[in-house]
């Protein structure tokens, strides 16, 4: 990765915008959505910037760029139409280890602004690292079509009951399964429809009932030609809820990116076409974990008596042609 994705705590950002034109206005409007502290440094400001300064009570330094007291800021945006000034802002910021963005000049930046899909408090940030803006726009369109506007309501609903669910249901995997059932089911739909009070009552009633906890299981996934684009929806879903993944060097490592990020990873020294480590998978599953066993190609899984005699659920999926 050329850029490391990160979300900064908005109310701790003390931003300096250098410039007073249309580009500066767009950056100010973006930062205002996050309730950042904003200072504008520009001798001349257009009508939009002046209105933002007045309406939002922003601090205005009405002079050309000066490097004095930059240390008070922790994020700087250079948005002038003077290349020399932008370069100077970047140089001063880098010397002081202050995050700096020079609009449309990524070589001078220590951070870039991603494409943002805002379903507050749900945020999705996308970037092509500056390499393919059209492709990025196409991807954003695809995501926005499948992301209901009410997802922010779902996030707030989940946050409100997070501690209650944590106290009632023990174990990360168990809570994950519970929340998936809630958010994908009728309660989640009530939230999306705006019937928050009814959704809250139903969730409270569900928490009062005996919660059935998921048991461990093993899911063997045959990766065939090793193309992650051919993952089926069912295989993708299983991988997203994995507690552990077992694989060998014959498996395309790109598949690991589709596994839940905090799942335990167990690379095997012996390839599965020689030996499938069913015993290790069984031990993990008997401890209550959901185990994904990735297999290169499509091979027959040999009979294992311990696996057959256990009460652990075993699935076998093929990722696609």
Buried (B, 14 or more C-beta within 10 A) or exposed (E): EEBEEEEEEEEEBBBBBBBBBEBBBBBBEEBBEBEBBBBBBBEEBBEBBBEBBEEEEBEBBEEEBEEEEBEEBBBBBBBBEBEEBBBBBBEBBBEBEBBBBBBEEBEBBBBBBBBEBEBEEBBBEBBBEBEEEEEBEEBBEEEEEEEEEBBBBBBBBBEEBEEEBEEBBEEEBBBBBBBBBBBEEEBBBBBBEEBBEBBBEBBEEBBEEEBEBBEBBBBBBBBBEBBBEBBEEBBBEBBBBBBBBBBBEBBBEEBBEBBBEEBEEBEBEEBBEEEBBBEBBBBBBBEBBBBBBBBBEEEEBEEBEEBEEBEBEBBEBBBBE
